[in-house]
Amino acid sequence: MKTPEQLKGTIRNMAAQKNLRPQEVLQMFLFERVLERLAGSRYRKNFILKGGLLISSMLGIEERTTIDMDTTVRGIRMEEPEITSVIKEILSIDVGDGIDFSFRKIEPIREDDTYSNFRVHIDARYGKINSPMKLDITTGDEITPAAIQYDYPLLFEHKTVPVMAYTLETILAEKYETIIRRNIGTTRARDFYDLHTLYRERYSEIRPDILRMAVAHTAKKRGSASALADWEEILQDIREEPMLVSFWHKYTAENPYIGKLLFSEVLDTVERIGRLLQE
């Protein structure tokens, strides 16, 4: 394990090489440290990785970063004392990296959901490095056909950490459903980027039948089947909404690694997926 100063230097170098902010690289590294503790705990099968951290690992940090970690859980009671106890136990595991994680607080995530969801705030300390982190924990997610074991690649080591994770098709299904359901009311440019980039980079791995099932399951759980049936009209409305182009320009300006990708190109990918689902 590098000293704190060596780690800072390595992070600065990677950030400069990949056109990222050092804090983004630091956060990704610290999430890896949490995942390594999870993998060494008795709860390694209970937490299923999803969201930006998983997507970033699939695409590479040069194409996607994130500032929080999203998981869904199974086999654990979604009650505040239970989640607090589990997280504290995971963070206390010694993996020999010298990083000290401390639990700060837990709070409910207020969403229109049947299930309880929580956000856990923790602090990571290593020498003079002191970084706050957020872990979002949900339950009841529909994973098609089932969670998989995923070998999470580490940034600075030639090794992986085995974790449970969403399937590629479930990630795509949730992104597609969110885009269509939210229609022109969406403000989440990253959903468009994630869908486009995952589809482009991982196209050969997509199982169309599983993707169709995943979209159907997601739509049923979220009550959006009727909206998805009108996807062509909704997509046309999105193409014609100038505010969404503004959101896209702002998002790409804040994330230089995206480059000159046009919003129209991203919407073409949404259309290709819509056509694929009809086949």
C-alpha positions in Angstrom: 0.0 0.0 0.0 1.3 3.5 -0.9 1.9 6.1 1.7 -0.7 8.9 1.8 1.6 11.3 -0.1 2.4 8.6 -2.7 -1.3 7.9 -3.1 -2.0 11.6 -3.6 0.7 11.7 -6.3 -0.7 8.6 -8.1 -4.2 10.0 -8.0 -3.1 13.4 -9.4 -1.2 11.7 -12.2 -4.2 9.5 -13.2 -6.5 12.5 -13.0 -4.2 14.5 -15.3 -3.9 11.6 -17.8 -7.6 11.0 -18.0 -8.9 14.5 -17.9 -10.5 14.0 -14.5 -10.6 15.9 -11.2 -8.4 14.4 -8.5 -11.3 14.2 -6.0 -13.2 12.0 -8.5 -10.3 9.5 -8.7 -9.9 9.6 -4.9 -13.6 8.8 -4.4 -13.4 5.9 -6.8 -10.3 4.5 -5.0 -12.0 4.8 -1.6 -15.1 3.0 -2.9 -12.8 0.1 -4.0 -11.6 0.0 -0.4 -15.1 -0.4 0.9 -15.9 -3.1 -1.7 -12.8 -5.0 -0.6 -14.0 -5.0 3.0 -17.5 -6.1 1.8 -16.0 -9.0 -0.2 -14.2 -10.1 3.0 -17.3 -9.9 5.1 -20.1 -12.4 5.9 -22.4 -10.0 4.0 -20.7 -10.3 0.6 -23.8 -12.0 -0.9 -26.3 -9.6 0.6 -25.2 -6.4 -1.1 -25.7 -6.1 -4.8 -23.7 -3.3 -6.6 -25.6 -1.1 -9.1 -25.6 2.5 -10.3 -22.7 4.7 -11.2 -19.9 2.8 -9.5 -20.8 -0.3 -11.3 -21.2 1.5 -14.6 -17.9 3.3 -14.1 -16.1 -0.1 -13.6 -17.7 -1.5 -16.7 -16.8 1.5 -18.9 -13.5 2.6 -17.3 -12.9 5.7 -15.1 -12.0 7.7 -18.2 -15.6 7.4 -19.4 -17.6 7.6 -16.2 -17.0 8.7 -12.6 -19.3 8.9 -9.6 -19.4 10.4 -6.2 -21.5 7.8 -4.4 -22.0 4.1 -4.2 -25.4 2.4 -4.9 -26.4 -1.0 -3.7 -29.5 -3.1 -3.2 -29.7 -5.6 -0.4 -31.4 -8.9 0.1 -31.6 -11.0 3.3 -31.1 -8.1 5.6 -33.9 -6.3 7.4 -34.2 -2.8 6.1 -34.4 -1.2 9.5 -32.1 1.6 10.6 -30.4 -0.2 13.6 -29.8 -3.3 11.5 -28.3 -1.4 8.5 -26.2 0.6 10.9 -24.8 -2.5 12.6 -24.1 -4.2 9.3 -22.2 -1.2 7.8 -20.2 -0.7 10.9 -19.1 -4.4 10.9 -18.1 -4.2 7.2 -16.1 -1.0 7.7 -14.3 -2.5 10.6 -12.7 -5.3 8.6 -9.0 -5.0 8.3 -7.7 -5.6 4.7 -4.3 -4.2 5.4 -4.6 -0.9 3.5 -4.3 1.4 6.6 -7.4 3.3 5.7 -9.8 4.1 8.6 -13.5 4.2 7.7 -15.9 5.6 10.3 -19.7 5.6 10.4 -21.1 9.1 10.6 -24.9 8.9 10.2 -27.7 7.1 8.4 -30.9 8.8 7.0 -33.9 7.6 5.1 -34.1 8.4 1.4 -37.4 9.9 0.7 -38.7 8.3 -2.5 -42.1 7.2 -3.7 -41.3 3.6 -3.0 -42.9 0.7 -1.1 -39.7 -0.1 0.6 -37.4 1.7 3.1 -34.2 3.1 1.5 -31.3 4.6 3.4 -28.3 6.8 2.7 -25.3 6.1 4.9 -22.6 8.8 5.4 -19.1 7.7 6.3 -15.7 9.3 6.5 -12.4 7.8 5.1 -9.1 8.8 6.7 -5.6 8.0 5.6 -2.9 10.3 6.8 -3.9 13.8 5.9 -6.6 12.5 3.5 -10.1 13.0 5.0 -12.9 12.3 2.6 -16.7 12.1 3.2 -18.5 9.4 1.3 -22.1 8.3 0.7 -23.6 4.8 0.3 -27.1 4.5 -0.9 -28.9 1.3 0.2 -32.2 0.1 -1.3 -34.2 -3.1 -1.5 -36.9 -4.7 -3.6 -35.2 -4.0 -6.9 -36.1 -6.2 -9.9 -32.9 -7.9 -11.2 -33.2 -9.9 -14.5 -32.6 -12.8 -14.5 -30.8 -12.6 -11.2 -27.8 -10.9 -9.6 -24.4 -12.1 -10.8 -20.9 -12.3 -9.3 -18.9 -9.5 -10.9 -15.1 -9.1 -10.7 -14.7 -5.5 -9.9 -11.3 -4.2 -11.4 -9.1 -2.1 -9.1 -7.6 1.2 -10.3 -4.0 0.8 -9.1 -3.6 -2.9 -8.8 -3.8 -5.8 -11.4 -6.5 -7.6 -9.4 -10.3 -7.7 -9.0 -12.6 -7.9 -6.1 -15.6 -10.3 -6.4 -18.9 -8.6 -5.6 -22.6 -9.3 -6.4 -23.9 -7.0 -9.1 -26.7 -6.1 -11.5 -26.7 -7.7 -14.9 -25.9 -5.5 -17.9 -29.4 -5.9 -19.1 -30.9 -4.7 -15.9 -28.8 -1.6 -15.9 -29.8 -0.8 -19.5 -33.5 -1.6 -18.7 -33.6 0.8 -15.7 -31.9 3.6 -17.7 -34.2 3.2 -20.7 -37.3 3.0 -18.6 -36.3 6.1 -16.6 -35.7 8.1 -19.8 -39.0 7.2 -21.4 -41.1 7.5 -18.2 -39.7 10.9 -17.2 -40.2 12.2 -20.7 -39.3 15.8 -21.2 -39.5 16.3 -17.4 -36.2 14.6 -16.9 -33.1 16.5 -15.7 -30.8 13.5 -15.5 -28.5 13.9 -18.5 -26.3 11.1 -17.1 -29.1 8.5 -17.8 -28.8 9.3 -21.5 -25.0 9.2 -21.4 -24.9 5.9 -19.5 -27.4 4.2 -21.8 -25.6 5.3 -24.9 -22.1 4.5 -23.7 -23.0 1.1 -22.2 -24.9 0.1 -25.4 -21.9 1.2 -27.5 -19.1 -0.3 -25.4 -20.9 -3.5 -24.4 -23.1 -4.2 -27.4 -21.7 -7.7 -28.0 -22.6 -8.8 -24.5 -26.2 -7.7 -24.5 -28.7 -10.6 -24.6 -31.8 -9.2 -26.4 -34.3 -11.6 -24.9 -33.0 -10.9 -21.4 -33.1 -7.1 -22.1 -36.7 -7.4 -23.2 -37.5 -9.3 -20.0 -35.6 -6.8 -17.9 -37.5 -3.8 -19.4 -40.9 -5.6 -18.9 -40.0 -6.4 -15.3 -38.9 -2.9 -14.6 -41.9 -1.3 -16.2 -44.2 -3.6 -14.2 -42.6 -2.8 -10.9 -42.7 1.0 -11.6 -46.1 1.0 -13.3 -44.8 2.5 -16.5 -45.9 -0.1 -19.1 -48.3 2.4 -20.8 -45.6 5.1 -21.1 -43.1 2.6 -22.6 -45.8 1.6 -25.2 -45.7 5.2 -26.4 -41.9 5.4 -26.6 -41.7 6.7 -30.1 -43.9 9.7 -29.4 -42.1 10.4 -26.2 -38.7 10.2 -27.9 -39.8 12.6 -30.5 -40.9 15.0 -27.8 -37.5 14.7 -26.1 -35.8 15.4 -29.4 -37.8 18.6 -29.8 -37.3 19.9 -26.2 -34.6 22.7 -26.2 -34.3 22.5 -22.4 -33.0 19.0 -22.6 -30.3 20.1 -25.0 -29.3 22.7 -22.5 -29.1 20.1 -19.7 -26.9 18.0 -22.0 -24.5 20.9 -22.8 -24.1 21.6 -19.1 -23.5 17.9 -18.3 -20.8 17.6 -21.0 -19.1 20.8 -19.9 -18.9 19.5 -16.3 -17.6 16.1 -17.5 -14.8 16.8 -20.1 -14.2 13.1 -20.6 -17.4 12.9 -22.6 -15.9 14.9 -25.4 -18.0 16.2 -28.3 -20.8 13.6 -28.1 -24.0 15.2 -29.4 -27.4 14.8 -27.7 -28.8 13.7 -31.0 -26.4 10.8 -31.2 -27.4 9.7 -27.7 -31.1 9.8 -28.7 -30.4 7.7 -31.8 -29.1 5.1 -29.4 -32.3 5.3 -27.3 -34.2 4.7 -30.6 -32.1 1.7 -31.5 -32.9 0.2 -28.2 -36.6 0.9 -28.6 -36.5 -0.9 -32.0 -34.6 -3.8 -30.5 -37.2 -4.3 -27.9 -39.9 -4.5 -30.6 -38.1 -7.3 -32.5 
